[in-house]
Every structure is written in C-alpha cells, then in structure tokens.
Amino acid sequence: MVNFDFSEEQKLFRKAVREWCEKELPLERIREMDSQGEIPKEIIKGLSDLGLLLMTIPEEHGGAGTDWTTACIAAEELGYADISIALPVLFLVENSWGFVVDKYCTEQIREKVIRKAVKGEAFVGIASTESGGGSDVAAIKTTGRKEGDYWIINGEKTYISGTEEVKKLGGGYFLLARTSPPPPGASHRGITAFYLPINAGGVELGKRLEEMGRMAISTGSIIMENVKIPDSYRLGEEGKGFYLTMEGFDNARLLIGATCLGAAQRALEIGMEYIKERKAFGNPIGKYEGIQFDLADLWAELEALRSLVYRTAWMNDEKYKNKRFTPHEVAKYISAVKLKVPPFAFKTFEHVLLWLGAWGYSKECPLEMGLRGIMSYYIGAEGTVNIQRIVIARELLGKDYIPYK
Ligand SMILES: Cc1cc2nc3c(=O)[nH]c(=O)nc-3n(C[C@H](O)[C@H](O)[C@H](O)COP(=O)(O)OP(=O)(O)OC[C@H]3O[C@@H](n4cnc5c(N)ncnc54)[C@H](O)[C@@H]3O)c2cc1C
C-alpha cells in the first residue's frame, strides 16, 4: 500500500515551524533583511531553538536526529516564509555539509564546530568551486601536500556561501583539495576532503561578492596559502573526497527542491489574493481564463513536483535507514528534483509577477526578491541543470556513456 501522508509528528513539526515563521519572518522582515544584507543573529538562534540547524545529525552529536523528509518540511516552510531564499540557503548549507562533516569527522572537530553550529554559534559551509569552474569538481587546482602528520593546503575557492557569516560566527568549511594525481580514466580520484577551520593560519577571506539575489547571506572567496592542518582534519579516506562531496550535493539538492516548492506556493498564494481583488474591464482579473488557466497549470505542476520531492526524500531516508536504495539510484531522483523544481519556481514567480502588473515590478511587492533569489538555485548553486542531466543520463545509460573520465 502506498501512504502519502506525513506522520502526526511531522504535521506538528510543520505547524511549529510555520507558526515561528509567521511570527519572526513576515515579508516586511524579509525585505529588511534583503536590504540590509544580513540575517539577524536572533533569527539564526531561533532556527537553533526550533532544532533546525544540522537537524539530521544524530542526537548524540547534538542534532535532532531527524530524517530527510522532516528536513524537507523545514526547508519548504522556510522557503515559504523567506522567498528571498537567504535563510533557506543558510539552513540547507549547514544541514547538508554539516551532515557530511559530522559523519566523517573526529570527536575533536565535532566539539570544535558541529556542536556549536547546532546552537547557531558557528557556521559550516562547502568550499569546492574555484575561479576556473565549479561543474567539473575533479578539475580543482587547490592542492594538499602531506608533511608528516599535517597537510599543507594551497589554493583559492570562490563563489562560496557564508563567508561573512563564518567571519562573525566562527566555524569552517568542507574543503576539497587534490592530494595526488588522478589515475588514468578516473579524474575523480586523488581528491581529499578536509575540514578547514576559518581561523587556521594562512586562510584569508576575500571581499564579499555583490550578487543579484539572496542578499541577506554572503558569498565570497577563500584564499589558502600554506595552510597547515593536522591529518585528523581529513574527512574520510585520502583520495576519496569526491564521494563525500556527492553525498553532500545530493542532500543539498533535495533540500533546494523542497525550498523551491515553498517559495512557489507562497508566490501562487500572493498571486491568488491579488487576482481575486484586482479589477480590469469590470471584473476581477481572476475571472478571466487567461489568468485562471495559468494558475491551474502552475498549481498542477507544483503538486506534481511536490510528489517528486517527497517521494525522493523518502527514498533518501530509506537509503540511510534501511539501505533499500543505492546512493546512485537516489542520486538519479535527486538530480530530477534539482533539474525541475528551481526552474519551475522561477517560472512561477515570473508568471505571477505578470499577473500583478506594475505593482509586481516595484519593491513594494515582495515577489521580485523571489525572482532574484530563486535564480541562484536555478543558475547553479549546488550544481547546474546540465550537471543534473549528466547524472540522470549516467544512471539511465550506464557509466560507460559518461563522455569524460
Ligand atoms: C549563489 C551561489 C552560491 C554558491 N555557493 C557555493 C558554495 O557555497 N560553495 C561552492 O563550492 N560553490 C558555490 N557556488 C558555485 C556553484 O557550485 C557553481 O556555480 C556551479 O557548480 C557551476 O559552476 P560554474 O559557475 O563555474 O559554471 P561552469 O562549471 O563554468 O559551467 C558553465 C555552464 O556550462 C555548463 N556545463 C558545464 N559542463 C557541461 C557539460 N559537460 N555539458 C553541458 N553543459 C555543461 C553548465 O551547466 C553551465 O551552464 C555557488 C554558486 C552560486 C550561484
């Protein structure tokens, strides 16, 4: 039998997150955050009090030990509240990359960063992308050289989320560096993952990048010059960092899908309120089929994608809890989520903005924040649409059909 219902606990959880968001994150507050370029500390603390920071890590490590379906509920609610997407970015980066750091780190690192991040007193992010490109993770130029019990890291990462947040809160990044030349035909090997504490000697944060959206969370660069970190900061096996990265990406992409559902739902609701009231040619514009049909199409697509997101979240949970699906099987669905939901959310904001006429184009209307924010997920944060197509085709055709190795 197929059961499409959430558990009572999950329903109560959704209600609690919704109520907190209604109180703390009305759209006027989101506008303020968007203009000021900052997520207030008390909001991060609020996320922690609700148990939303690194919520899927085990309770023994300070987390809430929830499943990914519950994390998706939180992401959906945060996307519904903060359509600018800034707070959802903080939520998703910390949940997905904090999860991987926690899974592979020593107790010492857990004490230093994970337990603090759960309380909103540290930030954990991902530092993979470099100026030469982000899609081809195996082509990174940052190097790690082993010297006794230490690693010497050199390189530069860019378009990295949270560089101002990490300055304020402390913490660090899941970092990728090439530690040995790749064997022929396996460029993804020879890359090692590390935890990079932001206060390590030789780490410098570049200046904040000016972006088009999600203004309340920062993006910047990290320059590493002869950064010396102990071997105990290595995450997972030497040369196998690529696999850990894919695990982080998968969880992040799933949460992005859920966030985009919430944001699209909010845009539709704002739009519906407007078209019932706004009159043209003697009628509310919601009476005209030109508008109604667009609404019906968007709603139908939203519901189809909501089913995909939660079915995929369930598969991800089954993968972790019962090993019922392989990581590859789940990755195919997760890439379908990342391929389809952000562009759909973007389209929803675009269409609803058109319903709103001139008001939609003004900053009095909240929707333009959504259009700018969602674009970050659409354009490539945590992987572009073409990269999702590559993952799906690899799973459909088999790895012999990957065009490069
Ligand atoms: C707002 C934002 C926040 C980000 N935060 C982080 C972060 O915290 N940490 C981090 O490490 N990175 C971060 N990134 C970087 C992100 O991961 C990269 O933008 C993404 O991986 C794409 O890399 P790129 O921008 O260099 O594009 P490229 O890799 O240069 O790709 C350019 C275009 O070519 C296409 N393309 C590439 N290869 C192929 C192919 N084989 N077939 C067909 N098309 C192809 C891509 O789809 C894309 O359209 C962030 C990006 C954004 C926009």
The ligand as a Gaussian input file, in Angstrom:
#p B3LYP/6-31G(d) Opt

LIG

0 1
 C       24.623000      31.930000      -5.315000
 C       25.653000      30.872000      -5.444000
 C       26.210000      30.312000      -4.287000
 C       27.186000      29.345000      -4.379000
 N       27.724000      28.811000      -3.223000
 C       28.754000      27.920000      -3.323000
 C       29.370000      27.393000      -2.143000
 O       28.973000      27.691000      -1.028000
 N       30.410000      26.552000      -2.293000
 C       30.877000      26.163000      -3.508000
 O       31.819000      25.389000      -3.574000
 N       30.313000      26.660000      -4.656000
 C       29.265000      27.519000      -4.582000
 N       28.675000      28.013000      -5.725000
 C       29.229000      27.651000      -7.011000
 C       28.398000      26.619000      -7.738000
 O       28.596000      25.348000      -7.170000
 C       28.839000      26.694000      -9.197000
 O       28.338000      27.906000      -9.727000
 C       28.345000      25.540000     -10.035000
 O       28.947000      24.351000      -9.637000
 C       28.649000      25.790000     -11.519000
 O       29.969000      26.142000     -11.699000
 P       30.351000      27.445000     -12.558000
 O       29.530000      28.570000     -12.098000
 O       31.824000      27.584000     -12.512000
 O       29.899000      27.098000     -14.031000
 P       30.704000      26.195000     -15.078000
 O       31.104000      24.927000     -14.461000
 O       31.771000      27.028000     -15.688000
 O       29.577000      25.921000     -16.144000
 C       29.135000      26.957000     -17.031000
 C       27.979000      26.428000     -17.880000
 O       28.431000      25.301000     -18.639000
 C       27.557000      24.199000     -18.418000
 N       28.317000      22.952000     -18.493000
 C       29.443000      22.622000     -17.823000
 N       29.833000      21.386000     -18.169000
 C       28.927000      20.915000     -19.057000
 C       28.770000      19.690000     -19.793000
 N       29.627000      18.688000     -19.648000
 N       27.722000      19.563000     -20.613000
 C       26.827000      20.562000     -20.769000
 N       26.923000      21.742000     -20.124000
 C       27.955000      21.917000     -19.279000
 C       26.974000      24.423000     -17.034000
 O       25.755000      23.738000     -16.883000
 C       26.814000      25.933000     -17.021000
 O       25.625000      26.286000     -17.668000
 C       27.646000      28.944000      -5.648000
 C       27.078000      29.488000      -6.800000
 C       26.079000      30.422000      -6.705000
 C       25.471000      30.984000      -7.958000

